[in-house]
Amino acid sequence: MTEARFRRLDTPIGVLTLIGEADRLTGILFARDGRPAPLNGDLAPAPGGFGAAVEQLGAYFEGRLRQFELDLQPRGTPFQREVWQALVQIRFGETESYAALAARIGRPSAVRAVGAANGRNPLPIIIPCHRVIGADGSLTGFGGGLPVKDWLLRHEAARTGREAPRQVGLFD
């Protein structure tokens, strides 16, 4: 059995924790309250590991990369994996509603299930769940928090000339 490893990565949105086996990523965790994500289980540090992921994430945050090409191993149900595969098809700088995503995978009545699968995405940014927004064009839940989702969408919009979706407050 391959040993699970982790590596911390400083980014403009905080410290990301990359998790995987060998050089295959299985997860990315966001920092909380300015601190790296706590780790569960027996993970070995991999200070020089996940080189391709580190390089590509760096290029993404610098605005030089729009599509990741990495060896991934996300773990989930067949339905979740179907949704995550559909997420990869949403182009850099574009967004899609949960309803449109559900319709695109041939399950138009499964909007809530699509939302739940989106929320269980273990590889955010690389599998771009941040590109899914509410039907009214507003930002909705995100594992890294709405400010991070807003940053990611603005980052991509700035490189494509598109307008980023708006974050709707209580009184908008």
Contacts in CASP RR format, 6 or more apart in sequence:
PFRMAT RR
TARGET T0000
AUTHOR 0000-0000-0000
METHOD contacts of the structure
MODEL  1
MTEARFRRLDTPIGVLTLIGEADRLTGILFARDGRPAPLNGDLAPAPGGF
GAAVEQLGAYFEGRLRQFELDLQPRGTPFQREVWQALVQIRFGETESYAA
LAARIGRPSAVRAVGAANGRNPLPIIIPCHRVIGADGSLTGFGGGLPVKD
WLLRHEAARTGREAPRQVGLFD
2 21 0 8 1.000
2 22 0 8 1.000
3 21 0 8 1.000
3 44 0 8 1.000
4 19 0 8 1.000
4 20 0 8 1.000
4 21 0 8 1.000
4 26 0 8 1.000
4 41 0 8 1.000
4 42 0 8 1.000
4 43 0 8 1.000
4 44 0 8 1.000
5 19 0 8 1.000
5 20 0 8 1.000
5 21 0 8 1.000
5 43 0 8 1.000
5 44 0 8 1.000
5 45 0 8 1.000
5 46 0 8 1.000
5 49 0 8 1.000
5 50 0 8 1.000
6 17 0 8 1.000
6 18 0 8 1.000
6 19 0 8 1.000
6 20 0 8 1.000
6 39 0 8 1.000
6 43 0 8 1.000
6 44 0 8 1.000
6 45 0 8 1.000
6 46 0 8 1.000
7 17 0 8 1.000
7 18 0 8 1.000
7 45 0 8 1.000
7 46 0 8 1.000
7 47 0 8 1.000
7 48 0 8 1.000
7 49 0 8 1.000
7 50 0 8 1.000
7 54 0 8 1.000
8 15 0 8 1.000
8 16 0 8 1.000
8 17 0 8 1.000
8 18 0 8 1.000
8 36 0 8 1.000
9 15 0 8 1.000
9 16 0 8 1.000
9 17 0 8 1.000
9 18 0 8 1.000
9 54 0 8 1.000
9 57 0 8 1.000
11 57 0 8 1.000
11 58 0 8 1.000
11 61 0 8 1.000
12 61 0 8 1.000
12 151 0 8 1.000
12 155 0 8 1.000
13 30 0 8 1.000
13 61 0 8 1.000
13 148 0 8 1.000
13 151 0 8 1.000
13 152 0 8 1.000
14 30 0 8 1.000
14 31 0 8 1.000
14 34 0 8 1.000
15 31 0 8 1.000
15 34 0 8 1.000
15 35 0 8 1.000
15 36 0 8 1.000
15 37 0 8 1.000
16 28 0 8 1.000
16 29 0 8 1.000
16 30 0 8 1.000
16 31 0 8 1.000
16 57 0 8 1.000
16 125 0 8 1.000
17 28 0 8 1.000
17 29 0 8 1.000
17 31 0 8 1.000
17 36 0 8 1.000
17 37 0 8 1.000
17 39 0 8 1.000
18 25 0 8 1.000
18 27 0 8 1.000
18 28 0 8 1.000
18 50 0 8 1.000
18 53 0 8 1.000
18 54 0 8 1.000
19 25 0 8 1.000
19 26 0 8 1.000
19 27 0 8 1.000
19 28 0 8 1.000
19 29 0 8 1.000
19 39 0 8 1.000
19 43 0 8 1.000
20 26 0 8 1.000
20 27 0 8 1.000
20 50 0 8 1.000
20 73 0 8 1.000
21 73 0 8 1.000
23 49 0 8 1.000
23 50 0 8 1.000
23 51 0 8 1.000
23 52 0 8 1.000
23 53 0 8 1.000
23 71 0 8 1.000
24 71 0 8 1.000
24 72 0 8 1.000
24 73 0 8 1.000
25 50 0 8 1.000
25 53 0 8 1.000
25 70 0 8 1.000
25 71 0 8 1.000
25 72 0 8 1.000
25 73 0 8 1.000
25 123 0 8 1.000
25 126 0 8 1.000
26 72 0 8 1.000
26 73 0 8 1.000
26 74 0 8 1.000
26 75 0 8 1.000
26 122 0 8 1.000
26 123 0 8 1.000
27 74 0 8 1.000
27 122 0 8 1.000
27 123 0 8 1.000
28 122 0 8 1.000
28 123 0 8 1.000
28 124 0 8 1.000
28 125 0 8 1.000
28 126 0 8 1.000
29 36 0 8 1.000
29 37 0 8 1.000
30 37 0 8 1.000
30 124 0 8 1.000
30 143 0 8 1.000
30 144 0 8 1.000
30 145 0 8 1.000
30 148 0 8 1.000
31 37 0 8 1.000
48 54 0 8 1.000
52 70 0 8 1.000
52 71 0 8 1.000
53 70 0 8 1.000
53 126 0 8 1.000
56 65 0 8 1.000
56 68 0 8 1.000
56 69 0 8 1.000
56 70 0 8 1.000
56 126 0 8 1.000
57 125 0 8 1.000
57 126 0 8 1.000
58 65 0 8 1.000
59 65 0 8 1.000
60 66 0 8 1.000
60 68 0 8 1.000
60 125 0 8 1.000
61 155 0 8 1.000
63 155 0 8 1.000
63 159 0 8 1.000
66 91 0 8 1.000
66 92 0 8 1.000
66 159 0 8 1.000
67 92 0 8 1.000
68 126 0 8 1.000
70 126 0 8 1.000
72 123 0 8 1.000
72 126 0 8 1.000
72 127 0 8 1.000
74 81 0 8 1.000
74 84 0 8 1.000
74 121 0 8 1.000
74 122 0 8 1.000
74 123 0 8 1.000
74 127 0 8 1.000
75 122 0 8 1.000
76 120 0 8 1.000
76 122 0 8 1.000
77 117 0 8 1.000
79 113 0 8 1.000
79 117 0 8 1.000
80 117 0 8 1.000
80 120 0 8 1.000
80 121 0 8 1.000
82 105 0 8 1.000
82 117 0 8 1.000
83 101 0 8 1.000
83 105 0 8 1.000
83 114 0 8 1.000
83 115 0 8 1.000
83 117 0 8 1.000
83 118 0 8 1.000
84 117 0 8 1.000
84 121 0 8 1.000
84 123 0 8 1.000
84 127 0 8 1.000
84 129 0 8 1.000
86 101 0 8 1.000
86 104 0 8 1.000
86 105 0 8 1.000
87 101 0 8 1.000
87 118 0 8 1.000
87 121 0 8 1.000
87 127 0 8 1.000
87 128 0 8 1.000
87 129 0 8 1.000
87 131 0 8 1.000
87 132 0 8 1.000
88 127 0 8 1.000
88 128 0 8 1.000
89 104 0 8 1.000
90 96 0 8 1.000
90 101 0 8 1.000
90 128 0 8 1.000
90 131 0 8 1.000
90 132 0 8 1.000
92 128 0 8 1.000
92 156 0 8 1.000
92 159 0 8 1.000
92 160 0 8 1.000
93 131 0 8 1.000
93 153 0 8 1.000
93 156 0 8 1.000
93 157 0 8 1.000
93 159 0 8 1.000
93 160 0 8 1.000
93 162 0 8 1.000
94 131 0 8 1.000
94 160 0 8 1.000
94 162 0 8 1.000
95 131 0 8 1.000
95 132 0 8 1.000
95 133 0 8 1.000
95 137 0 8 1.000
95 153 0 8 1.000
95 165 0 8 1.000
96 104 0 8 1.000
96 131 0 8 1.000
96 132 0 8 1.000
96 133 0 8 1.000
97 132 0 8 1.000
97 133 0 8 1.000
97 134 0 8 1.000
97 135 0 8 1.000
97 137 0 8 1.000
98 111 0 8 1.000
98 114 0 8 1.000
98 115 0 8 1.000
98 118 0 8 1.000
98 132 0 8 1.000
98 134 0 8 1.000
98 135 0 8 1.000
98 140 0 8 1.000
99 108 0 8 1.000
99 111 0 8 1.000
99 135 0 8 1.000
101 114 0 8 1.000
101 118 0 8 1.000
101 132 0 8 1.000
102 108 0 8 1.000
102 109 0 8 1.000
102 110 0 8 1.000
102 111 0 8 1.000
102 113 0 8 1.000
102 114 0 8 1.000
105 114 0 8 1.000
107 113 0 8 1.000
107 114 0 8 1.000
115 132 0 8 1.000
118 129 0 8 1.000
118 132 0 8 1.000
119 129 0 8 1.000
119 141 0 8 1.000
119 143 0 8 1.000
121 127 0 8 1.000
121 129 0 8 1.000
124 130 0 8 1.000
124 142 0 8 1.000
124 143 0 8 1.000
124 144 0 8 1.000
125 152 0 8 1.000
129 142 0 8 1.000
130 142 0 8 1.000
130 148 0 8 1.000
130 149 0 8 1.000
130 152 0 8 1.000
130 153 0 8 1.000
131 153 0 8 1.000
131 156 0 8 1.000
132 140 0 8 1.000
133 139 0 8 1.000
133 140 0 8 1.000
133 165 0 8 1.000
134 140 0 8 1.000
136 168 0 8 1.000
137 165 0 8 1.000
137 166 0 8 1.000
138 165 0 8 1.000
138 166 0 8 1.000
138 167 0 8 1.000
138 168 0 8 1.000
139 146 0 8 1.000
139 149 0 8 1.000
139 150 0 8 1.000
139 153 0 8 1.000
139 165 0 8 1.000
139 166 0 8 1.000
139 167 0 8 1.000
139 168 0 8 1.000
141 149 0 8 1.000
142 148 0 8 1.000
142 149 0 8 1.000
146 167 0 8 1.000
150 164 0 8 1.000
150 167 0 8 1.000
153 164 0 8 1.000
153 165 0 8 1.000
154 164 0 8 1.000
156 162 0 8 1.000
156 164 0 8 1.000
157 163 0 8 1.000
157 164 0 8 1.000
166 172 0 8 1.000
END
